[in-house]
Amino acid sequence: MASRIANFIRPDPTPKRKPTKSKDYLAFIHELPCCVTGRYGVEAAHLSFASPRHGHYGRGKGSKVSDRWALPLHQAEHRRQHGMNEERFWSQIGIDPHLLALVIHGIWSDLGDDAVAFATAIINQTLADAGALRSRDEA
């Protein structure tokens, strides 16, 4: 009796690769306003939950993700993000964090030192779309 060979190959759904780290990119993130509140004085908050359609496969226990998946969050929002289900945190805010992270990283990759103003405008537009853009009086 001959062995049956499967007629398809299932790719590994979670490719493994050492995360890319960039001190310059994280310094850039620290110059931006919080992508949830618009406040300055942010921390680099790395996204942990997976979104394969965006090329983010999550992280295992004790492992890190690439800095590409860092977003600027004010300290209070960063604590809140880690204090609850992360996916629910972003869903409640109404922001697609993976798309925003990719856009901000792309702007930085293309524009370097000139990227802060463009990334800030993207964050402000994202806040406006989510109904969370603060007025100048609140800033």
N, C-alpha and C positions, 0 to 999 in steps of 0.2 A: 504494500500500500504506500503510495507516494505521499509525502508531506504536502500540506496545503500552504501556499505562500499567500500572505495577505496582499490584496490588490491595491492597497493604499499605504501611505506612510504618514503617520501622525506626527507633525513637528512638535518639539518640546514647547509647551505654551509659555514657559518662563525662561527665556534665554538668560544665561549667567554671564556676567561681566563685572569686572572691578569698576566701582563708581568713579566718575570723573570729578575731581575736586579742583576748584579755582579760587584762590584767595582774592584775585582781582574781581571776579564776578560777585563774590560775597560782599566785598567792599562797595561795589556798585549797588547791590540790593539795599545796603544800609543807608544809601543816599535817597532812597525813594520813600514816598508816603505809604502808610499801611494800606493794603488793598481791600481792607474791610471798613476802616474808619476814616481814612484819609489823613490820619495824624502822623507826625514825624517822630523819630526816635524808635526805629523798628529793629526787630530781630529777623534773621533769616530762618524762615519756617519751611522745613523740607516736607513735601508731600509723601506720606507713607502708603496710602492706599493705591491699588493698581488701577490703571486705565489703559489696557492694551491697545485700544484704538488710537491713543496718543503716544504709544511707544513706551509707556511706563508700566513695568511689570511688578510693582510693589517691592517690598523688601522682606527678607526673612528675619527671624528673631536675631537681634544682635548685629545686624548688618546695616549698612548705610545706603542711601540713594545718591545719585549724582547731583551736583549742585544745580544742574539745569532745572531741577524740580523744587528749587527754593523760591519762596515768595516773601515779600516784605509784610510782616505782621507786627503790630504794636504788641508790647509784652503781654498785656491783658488778653488780647485776642489769641496770642500764641499759646498761652496757658489754657484758654478755653478750648482751642483746637485739640490740644493733647488730653484735655480732661473729659472728653466725650468721644463718641463715635465720629471719626474725622470726616467720613463721607457725609454724615448727617449735618455736621458743622457747616460744610460748604453748601450743601443743598438748602439749608435754612436761610443762608445769606443770599442765595440766588446767583452764585458765581461759579463758573466752570474753572476750577483751579488749574487743571492740567493745560487747558487751552491758554489761560493767562500766563502760566509759567513758560510755555513754549514761545509765546509772542514776546514776552519780556526778554527771554534769553536770546531770541533771534534779533531783536533790536540791539541788544548789547553786542552780539557777535558782529553785526553789520556796522554799527556806528561807534563802538568803543566809547571814548570820552564824551562824545556828543549825545549819548543815548539817554541821559537822565531826563532831559526835557520831554523827549518822545515817550519814554516809558511812563513818566508821570502823567502825560496826557492820556495814554492808554488806560492807566489805573483810574483816572478821573472819569473817563467815559464808561468804564466797567462799573464803577460806583453809581453813575447816573443811570445806567441801564438797569441796575438792581434796585433803584430808588433809594440809594444810600449816600448820595453825594451831599456833603454838608455845605451850607451856605458860608459865605465869607464871614458872617457874624458869628458863626459857630466855631470857626477855625481857631 
